[in-house]
Amino acid sequence: MAAITMGLAEAKNNFSKVTAEVNRTGRPVTVLKNNKPWVVIQPASAAAKDDAVDVAIDFMDEYADVFAELAK
């Protein structure tokens, strides 16, 4: 699946259409400013998944010594 990118002006002028398409397809869009990635528009469900992964990683980091002991 190819990455979707667009310039800031295009994203601004078509914001409703862009967000509707992102929500419909689940594919994020990277918005470029001065030809460099600036922001990513993604479905809220994808952001929630990222948050859950961060929580799991933090949990595992916090209890790494316990997991190491259990793995023996």
N, C-alpha and C positions, 0 to 999 in steps of 0.2 A: 504494500500500500504506500503510495507516494505521499510525502509530506505536503501539506497545504500551506502556502505562504501568500501573503499579500501585503501591499504597502499600506501605510497608516491612512492615507487619504481615501483609498478604496474601502478600507474597513470602516472608516468613519462615515462615508457616504452611503454604505450599504449595511450598516450595523444590524438592523433588524433581520435582513436576509441572511447575513453571515451567521448570526447567533441561532436563527431557526435551522439553518443547514447543519451547524455543529450539533445542535440538540437532536436533530433527526437522524444523522448518520453516526454520531458518537465520535467523529474524527475531529481532533483539535486543529485550530488554525493559528499559525505563528504570524504575528503582525510585525512587519519590518519598519524601522525608522532609520532613515539614512542608509538603507540596504543592510541593516544589522538587526538581528532578532531583538525585539523590544518587549513584547508581551505575548502570552499564549491564551487564546480563548478556547476553553474546554467545557464539556458538560459538567454540571455540578456533581453528578454521580462519580465522575472520574476524580474530582478533587476529594470527595469523601473517601474513595478507595485509597488515595495517596495518604490521607490522614490516618487511616486505619493501619497502613503499613508502617508509618512513622511511629505510631503508638506501640506496635508489636516490636519494632526494632529497639525502641527505648526500653521496653520491658525486658527484652532479652539482654540488652547491655547491662541493665541494673542488676539482673540476677544471673549474670554469666558464671559467677563462682558456684552458684547452686547447680546450674546445668552441668558444669564441669564435674562436680562431685557426683551427680546422678549418672553421668556417663561412664563412671569407673566400673 
